[in-house]
Amino acid sequence: MAKWGDGPGWTIDQAMQVLTVLHPAFRENGYALAVHGSVSRDGKGNDLDLIAVPEELCVTPPEEMERIMCDLIGAQPAQQEPNRGLLGTWSRACVLEDGRGIDMEYRLPAPINRRHEWASSLITLFRDNGYHVEFFSFPERLNANHFDLIALPLTLNATSPEAMDHLIFEKLQALLLPDPVESSMSVRSYQSDDGRKLGIRFARPAVGGVGGDNVGC
């Protein structure tokens, strides 16, 4: 097994091959899987950043998903303890036989409380447009009428952030604030007529198609 960083880097086609291999197993175990970072943004990168978000209340633990993933793509976990973030994240890199690395992160926060009518409308709006939405920072911020969220695309043809701007205004009466930030995610802020503030990080769906170089799967 090669060491991390020994590999030639990633292309978007290779990333799509990996997603194609992994997607059924992650869906069967309760997760949506998305690519973000440099490969999604630029079409190439030194490593591949993947994020898995729960679609169900009961999902397979990350430790077991790591074994499943490594078996499917011929990889080994990095020789380090997994990182456990304050927001319920679990992450650890794995390395393919040719040295290319995958940064894998699992998000396991509590779901947004659907008993809140405004939050329920927001969840439904994003779901209908191809996104899974969850808290990005601590839910206690709701006490200050501030939702800080991340939207993960469930399909390649999820509605664009720009089109979501219009839908959010139409359905939630929340207006886009100036100067959204465009990077590996599209970071946008909104404010409603009643003073609610909404910050959303749109993870970008992977672009490109399946094919290209062999990934060693």
Phi, psi and chi 1 to 4 in degrees:
 res  aa     phi    psi   chi1   chi2   chi3   chi4
   1 MET       -  128.4  172.3   65.9   66.2      -
   2 ALA   -71.3  163.3      -      -      -      -
   3 LYS   -87.7  158.5  -64.9 -178.8  179.5  178.9
   4 TRP   -55.7  132.9  175.7  -82.5      -      -
   5 GLY    92.9   -9.5      -      -      -      -
   6 ASP   -78.3  -16.4  -71.0  -13.8      -      -
   7 GLY   -77.8  172.0      -      -      -      -
   8 PRO   -83.9   -0.1   30.1  -35.2      -      -
   9 GLY    95.8  177.2      -      -      -      -
  10 TRP  -117.0  146.5  -73.2   88.8      -      -
  11 THR  -111.1  164.6   66.9      -      -      -
  12 ILE   -65.6  -34.0 -171.4   63.4      -      -
  13 ASP   -63.6  -41.0  -75.6  -18.1      -      -
  14 GLN   -66.5  -38.1  -68.4  166.9  -21.6      -
  15 ALA   -62.2  -41.4      -      -      -      -
  16 MET   -66.4  -34.6  -68.3  -59.0  -64.1      -
  17 GLN   -61.7  -45.0  -77.4 -173.0  -59.7      -
  18 VAL   -62.8  -44.1  167.2      -      -      -
  19 LEU   -61.0  -39.9  -74.7  179.0      -      -
  20 THR   -62.2  -39.8  -61.1      -      -      -
  21 VAL   -69.8  -42.0  171.6      -      -      -
  22 LEU   -84.7  -28.3  -65.4  178.6      -      -
  23 HIS   -53.8  -48.6  174.1   77.0      -      -
  24 PRO   -60.1  -40.8  -24.3   35.8      -      -
  25 ALA   -66.6  -40.5      -      -      -      -
  26 PHE   -68.0  -40.6  -85.0   77.2      -      -
  27 ARG   -63.6  -42.1  178.7   57.8   60.6   86.2
  28 GLU   -62.8  -26.1  -71.1  172.8    5.7      -
  29 ASN  -102.1   13.4  -73.5  -82.6      -      -
  30 GLY    95.2   13.4      -      -      -      -
  31 TYR  -119.0  148.0  -67.5   94.7      -      -
  32 ALA   -96.5  140.5      -      -      -      -
  33 LEU  -117.8  132.4 -173.6   63.5      -      -
  34 ALA  -138.5  154.2      -      -      -      -
  35 VAL  -104.2  142.1   60.8      -      -      -
  36 HIS  -143.9 -175.5   65.6  105.8      -      -
  37 GLY    84.5 -158.2      -      -      -      -
  38 SER   -65.2  -36.7   59.3      -      -      -
  39 VAL   -65.3  -41.3  174.5      -      -      -
  40 SER   -67.6  -39.6  174.5      -      -      -
  41 ARG   -77.8  -45.1 -178.2 -177.7   66.1 -112.6
  42 ASP  -109.7   -8.1  -56.2  -33.7      -      -
  43 GLY    84.3   -0.2      -      -      -      -
  44 LYS  -160.4  162.8   59.7 -177.3  179.7  180.0
  45 GLY  -177.6  164.4      -      -      -      -
  46 ASN   -72.0  -32.8  -66.6  -31.6      -      -
  47 ASP  -139.0  169.2   52.2   25.2      -      -
  48 LEU  -109.2  122.3  178.1   61.7      -      -
  49 ASP   -98.5  117.5  -62.7  -58.1      -      -
  50 LEU  -118.9  147.9  -62.8  179.9      -      -
  51 ILE  -134.6  133.8 -175.5  168.2      -      -
  52 ALA  -114.3  127.6      -      -      -      -
  53 VAL  -121.7  142.3  -64.8      -      -      -
  54 PRO   -72.6  136.5   25.7  -32.8      -      -
  55 GLU  -103.6   -5.2  -66.4 -171.6  -69.9      -
  56 GLU  -133.9  162.2  -56.1  170.7    5.1      -
  57 LEU   -72.6  -28.9  -67.4  178.4      -      -
  58 CYS  -117.0  114.1 -176.8      -      -      -
  59 VAL  -126.9  162.4  -65.1      -      -      -
  60 THR   -66.7  135.6  -57.8      -      -      -
  61 PRO   -59.6  148.8  -22.6   33.2      -      -
  62 PRO   -55.6  -36.4  -27.0   34.9      -      -
  63 GLU   -59.7  -40.3  -65.5   86.2  -10.7      -
  64 GLU   -73.9  -37.7  178.2   63.5   15.0      -
  65 MET   -63.3  -35.6  -70.8  -53.2  -56.2      -
  66 GLU   -61.2  -42.8 -179.0 -179.9   67.6      -
  67 ARG   -63.9  -43.8 -176.0 -167.3   62.8   77.2
  68 ILE   -61.4  -46.4  -67.4  171.3      -      -
  69 MET   -61.9  -46.9 -178.3 -178.3   77.5      -
  70 CYS   -64.1  -37.7  -72.6      -      -      -
  71 ASP   -63.4  -38.7  -73.8  -12.0      -      -
  72 LEU   -70.7  -35.2  -74.6  171.1      -      -
  73 ILE  -113.4    7.7   61.4  176.0      -      -
  74 GLY    67.2   48.9      -      -      -      -
  75 ALA  -120.6  171.3      -      -      -      -
  76 GLN  -130.6  141.6  -68.0  -70.7  -24.3      -
  77 PRO   -63.8  147.9  -17.1   29.6      -      -
  78 ALA   -62.5  149.2      -      -      -      -
  79 GLN   -80.6   71.2  -61.7  -59.7  -52.6      -
  80 GLN  -158.5  160.5   62.0 -173.3   43.0      -
  81 GLU   -72.0  146.4  -69.2  -63.1  -46.1      -
  82 PRO   -65.4  149.6   21.5  -31.9      -      -
  83 ASN   -89.0  130.9  -65.2  -42.6      -      -
  84 ARG  -116.2  111.4  -67.4  175.9  169.7   84.1
  85 GLY   -84.1  163.9      -      -      -      -
  86 LEU   -64.7  -26.4  -68.4  174.9      -      -
  87 LEU   -93.4   19.9  -61.4  176.9      -      -
  88 GLY    84.1   23.6      -      -      -      -
  89 THR   -91.1  153.0   58.7      -      -      -
  90 TRP  -134.4  124.9 -172.0  103.6      -      -
  91 SER  -144.9  145.7   60.4      -      -      -
  92 ARG  -161.8  142.0  179.8  158.8   54.5 -172.7
  93 ALA   -79.0  157.9      -      -      -      -
  94 CYS  -133.9  160.7   67.4      -      -      -
  95 VAL  -127.3  128.7 -173.4      -      -      -
  96 LEU   -74.7  169.5  -65.7  174.2      -      -
  97 GLU   -62.4  -27.9  -68.5  180.0   -7.3      -
  98 ASP   -90.2    5.6   63.2    4.2      -      -
  99 GLY    95.8   -8.3      -      -      -      -
 100 ARG   -70.8  139.5  -81.1  178.4  -65.9  157.9
 101 GLY  -105.6  151.0      -      -      -      -
 102 ILE  -122.8  120.5  -62.2  176.7      -      -
 103 ASP   -88.1  110.1  -79.4  -33.2      -      -
 104 MET  -109.0  125.9 -172.8   69.6 -138.4      -
 105 GLU  -126.5  134.2  178.8  178.9  -59.8      -
 106 TYR  -109.4  130.1  -63.5   82.7      -      -
 107 ARG  -103.9  126.2  -64.6 -172.8   61.9   86.1
 108 LEU  -132.5   43.5  -58.8  170.3      -      -
 109 PRO   -78.2  165.3   31.1  -35.0      -      -
 110 ALA   -65.8  144.6      -      -      -      -
 111 PRO   -67.4  156.7   25.1  -33.3      -      -
 112 ILE   -61.1  141.5  -64.2  174.1      -      -
 113 ASN   -73.7  112.1 -172.4  -11.0      -      -
 114 ARG   -73.5   -8.6  -79.5 -174.8  173.1  -91.1
 115 ARG   -69.7  -18.4  -71.0  176.5  -64.5  178.5
 116 HIS   -81.6  114.5 -167.7  -63.0      -      -
 117 GLU   -57.0  -43.1 -179.1  179.3   -6.2      -
 118 TRP   -66.2  -41.9 -159.1   75.1      -      -
 119 ALA   -65.2  -38.9      -      -      -      -
 120 SER   -63.3  -40.6 -177.9      -      -      -
 121 SER   -64.2  -38.6  -62.3      -      -      -
 122 LEU   -65.4  -44.7 -175.9  147.3      -      -
 123 ILE   -59.7  -45.5  -66.7  169.4      -      -
 124 THR   -63.0  -42.9  -59.7      -      -      -
 125 LEU   -58.8  -47.0  173.4   62.3      -      -
 126 PHE   -70.1  -39.1  -85.7   78.0      -      -
 127 ARG   -61.4  -42.4 -175.8   74.5 -176.6 -166.3
 128 ASP   -66.5  -18.3  -70.3  -13.4      -      -
 129 ASN  -110.3   18.5  -75.4  -84.2      -      -
 130 GLY    91.7   20.8      -      -      -      -
 131 TYR  -124.1  147.6  -69.9   95.9      -      -
 132 HIS   -99.5  130.0  169.6   86.8      -      -
 133 VAL  -120.8  139.6   63.5      -      -      -
 134 GLU  -151.8  169.2   62.9 -178.5   44.8      -
 135 PHE   -65.9  136.5  -74.8  113.6      -      -
 136 PHE   -93.2  -33.2 -172.7   81.4      -      -
 137 SER  -128.2 -178.7   62.0      -      -      -
 138 PHE   -56.3  131.9  -68.2  109.3      -      -
 139 PRO   -59.9  -19.1  -24.4   34.4      -      -
 140 GLU   -58.5  -19.8  -70.4   89.7  -53.4      -
 141 ARG   -65.0  -15.0  -66.6 -171.7   68.9  177.7
 142 LEU   -58.2  -27.8  -77.9  173.1      -      -
 143 ASN   -61.8  -23.1  -65.2  -27.0      -      -
 144 ALA  -101.0   18.2      -      -      -      -
 145 ASN    57.4   37.0  -74.2  -34.9      -      -
 146 HIS  -126.7  117.8 -171.3  118.4      -      -
 147 PHE   -98.2  122.3  -70.0   75.1      -      -
 148 ASP  -115.8  106.1 -168.1   15.0      -      -
 149 LEU  -125.2  162.2  -51.4  173.6      -      -
 150 ILE  -125.5  136.1 -176.7  169.3      -      -
 151 ALA  -112.2  117.0      -      -      -      -
 152 LEU  -104.4  123.9  -79.7  -58.8      -      -
 153 PRO   -68.7  133.1   25.7  -33.0      -      -
 154 LEU   -94.6  -14.5  -60.1  175.7      -      -
 155 THR  -138.3  161.0   64.8      -      -      -
 156 LEU   -70.3  -22.1  -68.6  176.3      -      -
 157 ASN  -107.7   33.0   60.1  -12.0      -      -
 158 ALA   -58.0  147.5      -      -      -      -
 159 THR   -57.4  137.5  -56.8      -      -      -
 160 SER   -67.0  154.2   69.0      -      -      -
 161 PRO   -55.7  -37.5  -27.9   36.2      -      -
 162 GLU   -64.2  -40.2  -67.3   78.5    9.8      -
 163 ALA   -71.0  -32.9      -      -      -      -
 164 MET   -64.2  -30.7  -70.4  -60.3  -62.8      -
 165 ASP   -53.1  -47.2  -65.0  -19.6      -      -
 166 HIS   -68.6  -39.3  -61.2  -72.9      -      -
 167 LEU   -68.1  -39.0  -67.4  172.3      -      -
 168 ILE   -64.4  -39.2  -70.7  169.8      -      -
 169 PHE   -67.6  -42.6  178.5   73.2      -      -
 170 GLU   -68.3  -43.9  176.9 -175.9  -22.3      -
 171 LYS   -89.5  -32.1  -57.8  -66.4 -175.2 -178.4
 172 LEU  -117.0   -0.7  -58.0  174.2      -      -
 173 GLN    53.5   42.4  -69.6   74.7   55.5      -
 174 ALA  -118.3  124.3      -      -      -      -
 175 LEU   -94.6  137.9 -176.1   65.0      -      -
 176 LEU   -63.6  130.1  176.7   69.4      -      -
 177 LEU   -84.3  159.2  -62.1  178.3      -      -
 178 PRO   -64.2  157.7  -21.6   33.1      -      -
 179 ASP    63.4   58.2  -57.3  -38.0      -      -
 180 PRO   -62.4  150.8   21.8  -31.7      -      -
 181 VAL  -101.7  126.5  176.6      -      -      -
 182 GLU  -110.4  115.0  -57.1  -64.9  -19.0      -
 183 SER  -145.3 -136.3   58.2      -      -      -
 184 SER   -66.2  -22.2   59.6      -      -      -
 185 MET  -124.1  156.8  -66.9 -171.5  180.0      -
 186 SER   -96.2  113.4 -178.8      -      -      -
 187 VAL  -103.4  118.4 -176.9      -      -      -
 188 ARG  -132.9  147.3  -47.6  172.9   85.7   80.8
 189 SER  -124.7  145.2  -62.4      -      -      -
 190 TYR  -136.1  157.3  -51.6   83.9      -      -
 191 GLN  -141.0  133.7 -175.4  162.9  -10.5      -
 192 SER   -91.6  168.2   64.2      -      -      -
 193 ASP   -62.5  -29.1  -69.0  -20.4      -      -
 194 ASP   -91.2   10.0   60.6    3.1      -      -
 195 GLY    97.6   -3.9      -      -      -      -
 196 ARG   -68.0  140.7  -70.7 -168.5 -177.8   94.9
 197 LYS  -114.5  141.7  -67.8 -177.2  178.8  179.1
 198 LEU  -132.9  116.1 -179.5   63.5      -      -
 199 GLY  -109.1  126.9      -      -      -      -
 200 ILE  -130.1  129.0  -58.4  179.5      -      -
 201 ARG  -101.4  111.2  -68.2  162.4  170.4   82.2
 202 PHE   -88.0  110.1  -71.9   86.2      -      -
 203 ALA   -71.2  142.7      -      -      -      -
 204 ARG   -89.9  135.4  -59.2 -177.4 -174.1  -80.7
 205 PRO   -66.1  149.2   22.7  -30.7      -      -
 206 ALA   -64.7  141.3      -      -      -      -
 207 VAL  -105.7  158.1  -65.2      -      -      -
 208 GLY   105.1 -171.5      -      -      -      -
 209 GLY  -133.3  172.7      -      -      -      -
 210 VAL   -77.3  136.0  176.5      -      -      -
 211 GLY   144.4 -166.3      -      -      -      -
 212 GLY    87.9 -153.8      -      -      -      -
 213 ASP   -67.0  155.8  -61.2  -25.7      -      -
 214 ASN   -70.1  139.5 -173.8  -81.2      -      -
 215 VAL  -100.9    0.6  -63.4      -      -      -
 216 GLY    84.7   19.9      -      -      -      -
 217 CYS   -82.9      -  -61.1      -      -      -
